């Protein structure tokens, strides 16, 4: 096993001509390779054979040694079919297609069945490494890197590394050189990509950047992956809508007609391009609703209990008053004054049994009610009390809150928002930033976590956020993706590294970092803000409800005292 430039391999062919052993049984040798790689794959191993009418391919297919291997007899038109079972390996005879390779190349390039990691076992007749380069350039340059060439006459296996521009060979057909991962080091190959200028996931400092800074979660993910595999990059930032027909080609082809390798647009692209790379984190849109208004002074005293409990308390008090008035001799103590105020006219332990049972029950009941009221009222003093925040679309309707949606070209509510209840609350506005603060709005979930703490969405007086997402309600759940050229060789590297970055929390960190730096949003956990909240003392004016409650209690006590004194004199 060795690797060398073309000239050295050609010289080796000449020097070792007598040592290269002819095939004794080529179908058996190919069967050994197929069986070896089938045993390494835990999932079903489907081996496709292209044009079994060719004698060489037919002999391999008929070998009893691979009778247990699932086989598909393919032809060029069959590559256009989208099979649910993708081929693990494709066996073909290259020399049969060299003169008319265009149809095969286009079929493989546009195939929905052939993946970027499909193994190509190519039988070929060649006399020098340059022949291998010609075959690879004609058929596989835009299709695959997982290609192994097997000489049809002698025991010789060659692998061409398109990144390093070298040929790896083995005159013993060692499986160790076959289908190795060549994308671990792409030797400075430049990857070209485009992105949209208004994206919150990716941005450039300039319109065109070569090996420069690319901000955002997607930008950092792609550039860090390329840096990891020793690649370089060239990015172009555009400012037109990629879904517009006249603009779409600018994202796919550069000014000189060269196609881009990646399109870093975090949106649903399956209708535009063939190959996409899905991101790990699902995306959904949430509704940010204005928080409940501040409670008025008189509402503070009734807010701790629900209307049902207040109704029960009032009914109990009325019942006690009516019972004492209708039957003045029934109780020796006044039920209201004893249970609520604690004024005992006659020792309860000496009262009649039925009076003890009724009044003890009332005392315990009002004791728990008063304790609960005091605790809930004190808890209101720990923060600015508000009306409960809207939790559902029904809450928005009852509060008369509309949902602002930017007025654009796409105003088809039935397609964008199929929920009839949601449609009834939508109101189109020219600019979301100029909408009234009393209107709700929609935002992508990750962006909502950041923009809630922007300067425009924080109450300067209290430091509280002005909007909160509706709990348990979201729309447009989807998986975002970036677009790649068909059969992108480093697609697996991008996918695997994105999952690691997501698990580490770096994708979210880079996303928030870009918004924080470029859109002047401040973080909720900014040190100065946290310090301000921790050091904040409660002022006398903020305890106004407490002073009002104390004043009402004192005035009521004085009034009752005077009434008792006048009652005594009479």
C-alpha positions as CSV (number, residue, x, y, z in Angstrom):
1,X,0.0,0.0,0.0
2,X,1.4,3.4,-0.9
3,X,0.6,6.8,-2.3
4,X,2.4,8.9,-4.9
5,X,1.9,11.4,-7.6
6,X,1.0,10.2,-11.1
7,X,4.6,10.1,-12.4
8,X,5.8,7.9,-9.6
9,X,3.0,5.4,-10.0
10,X,3.6,5.2,-13.7
11,X,7.3,4.5,-13.0
12,X,6.3,1.9,-10.5
13,X,4.1,0.2,-13.1
14,X,7.1,-0.1,-15.3
15,X,9.5,-1.4,-12.6
16,X,7.1,-3.8,-11.1
17,X,5.6,-5.1,-14.3
18,X,6.8,-8.6,-13.6
19,X,5.5,-8.6,-10.0
20,X,1.8,-7.7,-10.7
21,X,-0.2,-10.9,-10.6
22,X,-3.1,-11.4,-13.1
23,X,-6.5,-12.2,-11.8
24,X,-7.2,-15.9,-11.4
25,X,-10.9,-15.3,-10.7
26,X,-12.1,-11.7,-10.9
27,X,-15.7,-12.3,-9.9
28,X,-14.5,-14.1,-6.8
29,X,-12.2,-11.2,-5.9
30,X,-15.0,-8.7,-6.4
31,X,-17.2,-10.9,-4.2
32,X,-14.6,-10.8,-1.5
33,X,-14.7,-7.0,-1.5
34,X,-18.5,-6.9,-1.4
35,X,-18.8,-9.4,1.4
36,X,-16.2,-7.6,3.4
37,X,-17.9,-4.2,3.3
38,X,-21.4,-5.8,3.8
39,X,-20.1,-7.3,7.0
40,X,-19.0,-3.9,8.3
41,X,-22.4,-2.3,7.8
42,X,-25.0,-2.8,10.5
43,X,-27.9,-1.6,8.4
44,X,-29.2,-3.5,5.3
45,X,-26.5,-3.6,2.6
46,X,-27.9,-3.2,-0.9
47,X,-25.5,-3.7,-3.8
48,X,-26.5,-2.2,-7.1
49,X,-25.1,-3.5,-10.4
50,X,-25.2,-1.3,-13.4
51,X,-26.0,-2.9,-16.7
52,X,-25.8,-6.6,-15.9
53,X,-26.0,-7.3,-19.7
54,X,-22.3,-6.6,-19.8
55,X,-20.5,-9.9,-19.5
56,X,-18.1,-8.8,-16.7
57,X,-20.9,-7.5,-14.5
58,X,-23.1,-10.5,-15.3
59,X,-20.3,-12.9,-14.1
60,X,-20.1,-11.1,-10.8
61,X,-23.8,-11.1,-10.2
62,X,-24.0,-14.8,-10.9
63,X,-21.3,-15.6,-8.3
64,X,-22.8,-17.9,-5.6
65,X,-20.6,-16.3,-3.0
66,X,-22.8,-13.2,-2.9
67,X,-26.1,-15.0,-3.3
68,X,-27.1,-13.7,0.2
69,X,-26.4,-10.1,-0.7
70,X,-29.5,-8.0,-1.7
71,X,-29.0,-6.9,-5.3
72,X,-30.6,-4.4,-7.6
73,X,-30.0,-4.6,-11.3
74,X,-29.9,-1.0,-12.4
75,X,-29.8,0.9,-15.6
76,X,-29.2,4.6,-16.2
77,X,-32.9,5.5,-16.3
78,X,-33.5,3.8,-12.9
79,X,-31.3,6.4,-11.1
80,X,-34.0,9.0,-11.6
81,X,-36.4,6.9,-9.4
82,X,-36.5,7.8,-5.7
83,X,-36.0,4.5,-4.0
84,X,-36.6,4.1,-0.2
85,X,-33.7,1.7,-0.1
86,X,-30.5,3.6,-1.0
87,X,-27.6,1.6,-2.5
88,X,-24.7,0.9,-0.2
89,X,-22.5,0.1,-3.1
90,X,-22.6,0.4,-6.9
91,X,-20.6,-2.0,-9.1
92,X,-20.0,-0.8,-12.7
93,X,-17.7,-1.2,-15.6
94,X,-16.3,2.3,-16.4
95,X,-14.9,1.7,-19.9
96,X,-18.4,1.0,-21.3
97,X,-19.4,4.6,-20.7
98,X,-16.3,6.6,-21.5
99,X,-17.3,7.6,-25.0
100,X,-20.8,8.7,-23.9
101,X,-20.4,9.6,-20.3
102,X,-22.8,12.6,-20.3
103,X,-26.0,10.6,-19.7
104,X,-24.4,8.6,-16.8
105,X,-23.0,11.7,-15.2
106,X,-26.2,13.6,-15.2
107,X,-28.1,10.5,-14.0
108,X,-25.8,10.1,-11.0
109,X,-25.6,13.8,-10.3
110,X,-29.4,14.3,-10.2
111,X,-30.3,10.9,-8.8
112,X,-32.5,10.8,-5.7
113,X,-31.2,7.3,-4.9
114,X,-27.4,7.9,-5.0
115,X,-26.1,9.5,-1.8
116,X,-22.8,11.4,-1.3
117,X,-21.4,8.4,0.7
118,X,-22.4,5.7,-1.7
119,X,-19.5,3.4,-2.4
120,X,-18.5,3.0,-6.1
121,X,-16.6,-0.2,-7.0
122,X,-15.5,0.6,-10.6
123,X,-14.0,-2.0,-12.8
124,X,-11.7,-0.5,-15.5
125,X,-9.0,-1.2,-17.9
126,X,-6.1,1.3,-17.7
127,X,-2.4,1.4,-18.4
128,X,-1.3,4.4,-16.3
129,X,-2.6,6.5,-13.4
130,X,-3.4,9.2,-15.9
131,X,-6.1,6.9,-17.3
132,X,-7.6,6.8,-13.8
133,X,-7.6,10.5,-13.5
134,X,-9.4,10.7,-16.9
135,X,-12.1,8.3,-15.9
136,X,-12.6,10.0,-12.5
137,X,-12.8,13.5,-14.2
138,X,-15.2,12.3,-16.9
139,X,-17.7,10.4,-14.6
140,X,-17.1,11.0,-10.9
141,X,-15.6,14.5,-10.4
142,X,-19.0,16.0,-9.6
143,X,-20.6,12.9,-8.2
144,X,-18.5,11.0,-5.7
145,X,-15.2,10.7,-3.8
146,X,-15.9,7.2,-2.5
147,X,-14.5,5.5,-5.7
148,X,-12.3,2.4,-5.9
149,X,-10.9,1.4,-9.3
150,X,-10.2,-2.3,-9.8
151,X,-8.1,-3.4,-12.9
152,X,-9.9,-6.0,-14.9
153,X,-6.8,-8.0,-15.9
154,X,-4.4,-7.8,-13.0
155,X,-4.6,-7.6,-9.2
156,X,-4.4,-3.9,-8.8
157,X,-6.7,-1.5,-6.8
158,X,-6.3,2.3,-7.0
159,X,-8.0,5.1,-5.2
160,X,-7.8,8.7,-6.4
161,X,-7.8,11.5,-3.8
162,X,-9.2,14.5,-5.5
163,X,-8.3,16.8,-2.6
164,X,-4.6,15.9,-2.3
165,X,-4.3,15.0,-6.1
166,X,-2.6,11.7,-5.4
167,X,-3.3,8.1,-6.3
168,X,-3.3,5.4,-3.6
169,X,-2.7,1.9,-4.9
170,X,-2.3,-1.7,-3.7
171,X,-1.0,-4.6,-5.9
172,X,-2.6,-7.0,-3.4
173,X,-6.0,-5.3,-3.5
174,X,-5.9,-4.5,0.1
175,X,-9.3,-3.5,1.4
176,X,-7.6,-1.2,3.9
177,X,-7.2,1.5,1.2
178,X,-10.7,1.2,-0.1
179,X,-13.5,3.7,0.8
180,X,-11.4,5.6,3.3
181,X,-12.7,8.9,4.5
182,X,-11.0,11.5,2.3
183,X,-12.9,14.5,3.8
184,X,-11.0,14.4,7.1
185,X,-8.4,16.6,5.3
186,X,-9.4,18.4,2.1
187,X,-6.0,20.1,1.8
188,X,-7.1,23.7,1.5
189,X,-9.8,23.2,-1.0
190,X,-12.0,26.3,-1.2
191,X,-15.7,25.9,-0.4
192,X,-17.9,28.7,-1.8
193,X,-21.2,29.7,-0.3
194,X,-23.9,32.4,-0.4
195,X,-26.1,33.8,2.3
196,X,-28.9,36.3,2.6
197,X,-28.0,39.7,4.1
198,X,-31.0,39.9,6.4
199,X,-30.5,36.5,8.1
200,X,-30.2,36.5,11.9
201,X,-28.3,33.2,11.7
202,X,-25.4,34.2,9.4
203,X,-23.8,37.4,8.3
204,X,-20.6,38.8,6.8
205,X,-18.8,42.0,7.6
206,X,-18.4,42.7,3.9
207,X,-20.4,41.6,0.8
208,X,-17.6,39.1,-0.1
209,X,-15.2,37.5,2.3
210,X,-12.4,35.0,1.8
211,X,-11.4,33.0,4.9
212,X,-12.8,35.9,6.9
213,X,-15.2,36.2,9.8
214,X,-18.6,34.8,9.3
215,X,-21.0,35.5,12.2
216,X,-24.0,33.7,13.5
217,X,-24.7,30.1,14.4
218,X,-24.8,28.8,10.9
219,X,-21.8,30.8,9.8
220,X,-19.6,29.7,12.7
221,X,-20.7,26.1,12.3
222,X,-19.7,26.0,8.6
223,X,-16.4,27.8,9.0
224,X,-15.4,25.9,12.1
225,X,-16.2,22.6,10.3
226,X,-14.1,23.7,7.3
227,X,-11.3,24.8,9.6
228,X,-11.4,21.4,11.3
229,X,-11.0,19.5,8.0
230,X,-8.3,21.9,6.7
231,X,-10.5,23.7,4.2
232,X,-10.9,27.3,3.1
233,X,-14.0,29.3,2.3
234,X,-15.3,32.1,0.2
235,X,-18.6,33.8,1.1
236,X,-20.9,36.1,-0.8
237,X,-23.7,38.0,0.9
238,X,-26.7,38.9,-1.1
239,X,-29.7,41.2,-0.2
240,X,-32.5,39.9,-2.5
241,X,-35.2,37.5,-1.7
242,X,-34.1,33.9,-2.7
243,X,-37.7,32.8,-3.3
244,X,-38.1,35.4,-6.1
245,X,-37.5,33.8,-9.5
246,X,-35.1,36.5,-10.8
247,X,-33.0,36.3,-7.6
248,X,-32.7,32.6,-7.1
249,X,-29.9,32.0,-9.7
250,X,-27.7,34.6,-7.9
251,X,-27.7,32.3,-4.8
252,X,-26.8,29.2,-6.9
253,X,-24.2,30.7,-9.4
254,X,-21.5,33.3,-9.0
255,X,-21.0,36.1,-11.4
256,X,-18.6,34.0,-13.5
257,X,-21.2,31.1,-13.7
258,X,-19.4,29.0,-11.1
259,X,-21.9,27.1,-8.9
260,X,-21.7,27.7,-5.2
261,X,-21.1,24.7,-2.9
262,X,-23.4,25.8,-0.1
263,X,-26.3,28.1,0.4
264,X,-26.5,29.2,4.0
265,X,-30.1,30.3,4.1
266,X,-31.9,29.1,7.2
267,X,-35.3,28.5,5.6
268,X,-37.3,25.7,4.0
269,X,-35.4,25.2,0.6
270,X,-36.7,21.9,-0.7
271,X,-38.8,23.6,-3.3
272,X,-35.7,25.4,-4.7
273,X,-32.9,22.9,-4.7
274,X,-32.5,19.2,-4.7
275,X,-30.1,18.5,-1.8
276,X,-30.5,20.0,1.7
277,X,-28.8,19.4,5.0
278,X,-31.3,19.5,7.9
279,X,-30.4,21.2,11.2
280,X,-30.8,19.5,14.5
281,X,-33.0,21.9,16.4
282,X,-36.7,22.1,15.3
283,X,-38.0,25.6,14.6
284,X,-41.4,26.9,15.5
285,X,-43.1,30.3,15.6
286,X,-44.4,31.6,18.9
287,X,-46.8,34.4,19.7
288,X,-45.5,37.2,22.0
289,X,-48.4,38.8,23.8
290,X,-48.4,42.0,25.9
291,X,-48.2,41.3,29.6
292,X,-51.2,42.0,31.8
293,X,-51.7,45.6,32.8
294,X,-50.6,46.9,36.2
295,X,-53.3,46.5,38.9
296,X,-55.1,49.6,40.2
297,X,-55.0,50.5,43.9
298,X,-58.5,49.3,44.7
299,X,-57.9,46.0,42.7
300,X,-55.0,45.1,45.0
301,X,-57.4,44.3,47.9
302,X,-59.7,42.1,45.9
303,X,-57.0,40.4,43.7
304,X,-55.8,37.8,46.2
305,X,-59.0,35.8,45.9
306,X,-61.1,34.7,43.0
307,X,-64.6,36.0,42.6
308,X,-66.1,32.7,43.7
309,X,-64.4,32.8,47.0
310,X,-65.4,36.4,47.6
311,X,-69.0,35.5,46.9
312,X,-68.8,32.6,49.4
313,X,-67.3,34.9,52.1
314,X,-70.0,37.6,51.5
315,X,-72.8,35.0,51.6
316,X,-71.4,33.6,54.9
317,X,-71.3,37.1,56.5
318,X,-74.8,37.9,55.3
319,X,-76.1,34.5,56.6
320,X,-74.5,35.3,60.0
321,X,-76.1,38.7,60.2
322,X,-79.5,37.4,59.1
323,X,-79.3,34.6,61.6
324,X,-78.5,36.9,64.5
325,X,-81.2,39.3,63.5
326,X,-83.9,36.7,63.0
327,X,-83.0,34.7,66.1
328,X,-81.5,37.1,68.6
329,X,-81.5,34.5,71.4
330,X,-80.1,31.7,69.4
331,X,-76.4,32.6,70.1
332,X,-75.0,34.2,73.2
333,X,-72.1,35.5,71.0
334,X,-72.4,37.4,67.8
335,X,-71.2,35.0,65.0
336,X,-69.8,37.8,62.9
337,X,-67.9,39.7,65.6
338,X,-66.5,36.5,67.1
339,X,-65.5,34.7,63.9
340,X,-64.2,37.7,62.0
341,X,-63.1,40.2,64.7
342,X,-62.5,37.9,67.7
343,X,-64.9,39.8,70.0
344,X,-66.2,37.3,72.6
345,X,-69.3,38.5,74.5
346,X,-69.7,35.2,76.4
347,X,-67.1,32.5,77.1
348,X,-67.4,30.1,74.2
349,X,-66.4,27.1,76.3
350,X,-69.5,27.7,78.5
351,X,-71.8,28.1,75.5
352,X,-74.3,25.5,74.3
353,X,-73.0,22.6,72.2
354,X,-74.7,23.7,68.9
355,X,-73.2,27.2,69.4
356,X,-69.7,25.8,70.0
357,X,-70.0,23.6,66.8
358,X,-71.1,26.4,64.5
359,X,-68.9,29.2,65.9
360,X,-65.8,27.0,66.1
361,X,-66.3,26.0,62.4
362,X,-66.6,29.7,61.5
363,X,-63.5,30.7,63.5
364,X,-61.4,28.0,61.9
365,X,-62.7,28.9,58.4
366,X,-62.1,32.6,58.7
367,X,-58.7,32.0,60.3
368,X,-57.5,30.1,57.2
369,X,-59.1,32.7,54.9
370,X,-57.4,35.6,56.7
371,X,-54.0,33.8,56.7
372,X,-54.3,33.0,53.0
373,X,-55.3,36.6,52.2
374,X,-52.4,38.1,54.2
375,X,-49.9,35.8,52.5
376,X,-51.1,36.5,49.0
377,X,-51.3,40.2,49.7
378,X,-47.7,40.3,50.9
379,X,-46.6,38.3,47.9
380,X,-48.0,41.0,45.7
381,X,-45.6,43.4,47.3
382,X,-42.5,41.4,46.1
383,X,-43.1,42.5,42.5
384,X,-45.3,44.9,40.6
385,X,-48.7,43.2,40.6
386,X,-50.4,42.7,37.3
387,X,-53.4,41.2,35.7
388,X,-52.6,37.6,34.7
389,X,-50.7,37.4,31.4
390,X,-52.6,36.0,28.4
391,X,-52.0,32.2,28.0
392,X,-54.2,31.3,25.1
393,X,-55.8,32.7,21.9
394,X,-59.0,32.9,23.9
395,X,-57.3,35.2,26.4
396,X,-56.2,37.5,23.6
397,X,-59.7,37.6,22.2
398,X,-61.2,38.5,25.6
399,X,-58.6,41.2,26.1
400,X,-59.2,42.6,22.7
401,X,-55.6,42.1,21.6
402,X,-54.8,41.7,17.9
403,X,-51.7,39.9,16.5
404,X,-49.6,42.1,14.2
405,X,-48.4,40.6,10.9
406,X,-46.2,42.5,8.4
407,X,-48.1,43.3,5.3
408,X,-46.1,41.6,2.5
409,X,-46.7,40.0,-0.9
410,X,-47.8,36.8,0.7
411,X,-51.1,37.6,2.5
412,X,-52.8,34.2,2.0
413,X,-53.9,33.5,5.6
414,X,-55.3,30.1,4.8
415,X,-51.9,28.9,3.7
416,X,-49.7,30.6,6.3
417,X,-52.1,30.3,9.3
418,X,-54.6,27.5,8.8
419,X,-56.0,27.9,12.3
420,X,-59.3,29.8,12.0
421,X,-59.1,31.1,15.6
422,X,-55.7,32.5,14.8
423,X,-56.8,34.1,11.6
424,X,-59.6,36.0,13.4
425,X,-57.0,37.7,15.6
426,X,-54.5,38.7,12.8
427,X,-54.2,42.3,11.7
428,X,-51.8,43.4,9.0
429,X,-49.5,46.3,9.6
430,X,-47.0,48.1,7.4
431,X,-44.1,47.9,9.8
432,X,-43.9,45.6,12.9
433,X,-41.5,48.0,14.6
434,X,-44.1,50.8,14.4
435,X,-47.0,48.8,15.6
436,X,-48.8,49.8,18.9
437,X,-47.3,48.2,22.0
438,X,-50.8,46.8,22.8
439,X,-50.6,44.4,19.9
440,X,-49.1,40.9,20.0
441,X,-46.6,39.7,17.4
442,X,-45.0,36.5,16.0
443,X,-41.4,35.5,16.2
444,X,-39.2,32.5,15.7
445,X,-38.7,30.8,19.1
446,X,-35.0,31.3,19.4
447,X,-35.2,34.9,18.3
448,X,-38.0,35.5,20.8
449,X,-35.8,34.5,23.7
450,X,-33.4,37.3,22.8
451,X,-35.6,40.1,21.5
452,X,-37.8,40.0,24.6
453,X,-34.9,41.7,26.4
454,X,-34.3,44.4,23.8
455,X,-34.5,48.0,24.9
456,X,-37.9,48.4,23.2
457,X,-39.4,45.6,25.1
458,X,-38.4,46.3,28.7
459,X,-40.3,48.6,31.1
460,X,-37.7,51.1,32.2
461,X,-39.7,51.8,35.4
462,X,-40.0,48.3,36.7
463,X,-37.3,46.4,34.6
464,X,-39.9,43.8,33.6
465,X,-40.3,42.5,30.1
466,X,-43.4,43.8,28.3
467,X,-44.2,40.7,26.3
468,X,-44.5,37.0,27.1
469,X,-45.0,34.0,24.8
470,X,-48.3,32.1,24.9
471,X,-47.7,28.9,26.8
472,X,-48.2,25.7,24.9
473,X,-49.1,27.4,21.6
474,X,-46.9,27.4,18.5
475,X,-47.3,27.3,14.7
476,X,-45.2,26.4,11.7
477,X,-43.2,23.6,13.4
478,X,-40.5,22.7,10.9
479,X,-36.9,21.7,10.5
480,X,-34.6,24.3,8.8
481,X,-31.9,23.4,6.4
482,X,-29.1,24.7,4.3
483,X,-28.7,23.8,0.6
484,X,-25.7,21.9,-0.8
485,X,-24.6,20.9,-4.2
486,X,-25.8,17.3,-5.0
487,X,-23.4,14.7,-3.7
488,X,-21.5,17.2,-1.5
489,X,-18.5,15.2,-0.3
490,X,-18.2,16.8,3.2
491,X,-21.9,16.7,3.9
492,X,-21.4,14.1,6.6
493,X,-18.8,16.2,8.3
494,X,-21.1,19.2,8.4
495,X,-24.0,17.1,9.7
496,X,-22.0,15.4,12.5
497,X,-20.2,18.6,13.6
498,X,-23.5,20.5,13.7
499,X,-25.0,17.9,16.1
500,X,-21.9,18.2,18.4
501,X,-22.1,22.0,18.4
502,X,-25.9,21.8,19.2
503,X,-25.3,19.4,22.1
504,X,-22.6,21.7,23.4
505,X,-24.9,24.7,23.3
506,X,-22.7,26.6,20.9
507,X,-25.3,27.0,18.2
508,X,-27.6,28.9,20.6
509,X,-24.7,30.9,22.0
510,X,-23.5,32.0,18.5
511,X,-27.1,32.9,17.6
512,X,-27.6,35.1,20.6
513,X,-24.1,36.6,20.2
514,X,-24.8,37.8,16.7
515,X,-28.1,39.4,17.7
516,X,-26.5,41.0,20.7
517,X,-23.6,42.6,18.7
518,X,-25.3,43.5,15.5
519,X,-28.9,44.4,16.5
520,X,-28.0,46.1,19.8
521,X,-30.1,43.7,21.9
522,X,-29.1,43.4,25.6
523,X,-29.0,40.1,27.3
524,X,-31.3,39.2,30.2
525,X,-28.4,38.1,32.2
526,X,-26.2,41.2,31.6
527,X,-24.2,41.8,34.7
528,X,-25.0,45.4,35.2
529,X,-28.7,44.7,34.9
530,X,-28.6,41.8,37.4
531,X,-26.6,44.0,39.8
532,X,-29.2,46.7,39.5
533,X,-32.1,44.3,40.3
534,X,-30.2,42.8,43.3
535,X,-29.3,46.1,44.8
536,X,-32.7,47.7,44.4
537,X,-34.4,48.7,47.7
538,X,-38.1,49.0,48.2
539,X,-39.0,52.7,48.6
540,X,-41.7,54.2,50.8
541,X,-43.8,55.1,47.8
542,X,-43.8,51.5,46.6
543,X,-45.4,50.4,49.9
544,X,-48.4,52.7,49.3
545,X,-50.9,49.8,49.3
546,X,-49.7,48.8,52.8
547,X,-50.1,52.3,54.1
548,X,-53.6,52.6,52.6
549,X,-54.5,49.2,54.2
550,X,-53.1,50.3,57.6
551,X,-54.9,53.7,57.4
552,X,-58.2,52.0,56.5
553,X,-57.8,49.6,59.5
554,X,-56.9,52.4,61.9
555,X,-59.9,54.6,60.8
556,X,-62.2,51.6,61.0
557,X,-60.9,50.9,64.5
558,X,-61.4,54.5,65.7
559,X,-64.9,54.6,64.2
560,X,-65.9,51.4,65.9
561,X,-64.5,52.7,69.2
562,X,-66.6,55.8,69.0
563,X,-69.7,53.8,68.1
564,X,-69.1,51.6,71.1
565,X,-68.6,54.6,73.4
566,X,-71.8,56.2,72.2
567,X,-73.6,52.9,72.5
568,X,-72.5,52.7,76.2
569,X,-73.6,56.2,77.0
570,X,-77.0,55.6,75.6
